[in-house]
Amino acid sequence: MDFDGTLRKAIDEAILGIFGQGVRETLYRSLEEKYSVTTEALPYRVKSLWEILEHAFGYVGSRTVGRSIARLFYSKLGLPFVAMPAWGFRTTLKKQGKNWLKANTGFASVLLLYLG
């Protein structure tokens, strides 16, 4: 399983599906200019993505985008997604990583390294 590619694809598809190509390109350009984050580095820099989303769309908007990303990510992993309103995107990924560890040793440890 390619964790980086799967998460990157989920991020890309969710942003494209919600906002369209123009906003996606602007978001990626902002990430690169403000944080020096390329699309390839997104799995390692989720916090930077979050800061841009919160600045652009506010707290509620960024959580909505995060749920969409998480839903797509889980789907690509073949896992059920259960929205937990109190969890943010990073917490959701961490919790799922711990559950995934039971079936796929190594995945959760890599996930926790990414998300701290």
BELWOVEN-V791496 format. One record per residue. OMEGA is omega in whole degrees, -180 to 180 (none if undefined). BURIAL is + if it has 16 or more other C-alpha atoms within 10 Angstrom, else -. D_CENTER is the distance of its C-alpha to the mean C-alpha in whole Angstrom. Layout:
# BELWOVEN-V791496
omega=OMEGA burial=BURIAL d_center=D_CENTER
omega=OMEGA burial=BURIAL d_center=D_CENTER
This chain:
# BELWOVEN-V791496
omega=178 burial=- d_center=17
omega=-178 burial=- d_center=14
omega=-178 burial=- d_center=11
omega=-178 burial=+ d_center=10
omega=-179 burial=- d_center=11
omega=180 burial=+ d_center=10
omega=180 burial=+ d_center=6
omega=-180 burial=+ d_center=7
omega=178 burial=+ d_center=9
omega=178 burial=+ d_center=7
omega=-177 burial=+ d_center=5
omega=-178 burial=+ d_center=9
omega=-179 burial=+ d_center=11
omega=-179 burial=+ d_center=9
omega=178 burial=+ d_center=10
omega=-178 burial=- d_center=13
omega=-178 burial=- d_center=14
omega=-169 burial=- d_center=14
omega=-177 burial=- d_center=15
omega=-173 burial=- d_center=17
omega=-178 burial=- d_center=18
omega=180 burial=- d_center=19
omega=178 burial=- d_center=17
omega=180 burial=+ d_center=14
omega=178 burial=- d_center=17
omega=178 burial=- d_center=17
omega=179 burial=+ d_center=14
omega=178 burial=+ d_center=14
omega=178 burial=+ d_center=17
omega=178 burial=+ d_center=17
omega=-178 burial=+ d_center=14
omega=-178 burial=- d_center=16
omega=-174 burial=- d_center=19
omega=-173 burial=- d_center=18
omega=-175 burial=- d_center=16
omega=-180 burial=- d_center=17
omega=175 burial=+ d_center=14
omega=179 burial=- d_center=14
omega=179 burial=+ d_center=12
omega=-178 burial=- d_center=13
omega=-177 burial=- d_center=12
omega=-180 burial=+ d_center=8
omega=-180 burial=+ d_center=7
omega=-172 burial=+ d_center=10
omega=-179 burial=+ d_center=9
omega=-180 burial=+ d_center=6
omega=178 burial=+ d_center=9
omega=176 burial=+ d_center=11
omega=-179 burial=+ d_center=8
omega=179 burial=+ d_center=9
omega=178 burial=+ d_center=12
omega=-180 burial=+ d_center=13
omega=180 burial=+ d_center=11
omega=179 burial=+ d_center=13
omega=-176 burial=- d_center=16
omega=-170 burial=- d_center=16
omega=180 burial=- d_center=16
omega=-177 burial=- d_center=16
omega=-177 burial=- d_center=15
omega=180 burial=- d_center=16
omega=-180 burial=- d_center=14
omega=178 burial=+ d_center=11
omega=178 burial=+ d_center=11
omega=177 burial=- d_center=12
omega=180 burial=+ d_center=9
omega=177 burial=+ d_center=6
omega=178 burial=+ d_center=9
omega=177 burial=+ d_center=9
omega=-179 burial=+ d_center=5
omega=-180 burial=+ d_center=6
omega=179 burial=+ d_center=10
omega=-180 burial=+ d_center=9
omega=179 burial=+ d_center=8
omega=-180 burial=+ d_center=11
omega=179 burial=- d_center=13
omega=177 burial=- d_center=12
omega=-179 burial=- d_center=13
omega=-178 burial=- d_center=16
omega=175 burial=- d_center=15
omega=178 burial=- d_center=16
omega=175 burial=- d_center=14
omega=-179 burial=- d_center=15
omega=176 burial=- d_center=14
omega=-173 burial=- d_center=15
omega=-177 burial=- d_center=16
omega=-177 burial=- d_center=17
omega=170 burial=- d_center=13
omega=-178 burial=+ d_center=10
omega=-178 burial=+ d_center=7
omega=179 burial=+ d_center=7
omega=179 burial=- d_center=11
omega=180 burial=+ d_center=10
omega=179 burial=+ d_center=8
omega=-179 burial=+ d_center=11
omega=-180 burial=- d_center=13
omega=178 burial=+ d_center=13
omega=178 burial=+ d_center=13
omega=178 burial=+ d_center=16
omega=-178 burial=- d_center=17
omega=-178 burial=+ d_center=16
omega=-180 burial=- d_center=19
omega=-177 burial=- d_center=22
omega=-174 burial=- d_center=21
omega=180 burial=- d_center=20
omega=179 burial=- d_center=21
omega=-178 burial=- d_center=19
omega=-176 burial=+ d_center=16
omega=180 burial=+ d_center=15
omega=176 burial=- d_center=17
omega=180 burial=- d_center=14
omega=-179 burial=+ d_center=11
omega=175 burial=- d_center=13
omega=180 burial=- d_center=14
omega=-170 burial=+ d_center=11
omega=177 burial=+ d_center=10
omega=none burial=- d_center=14
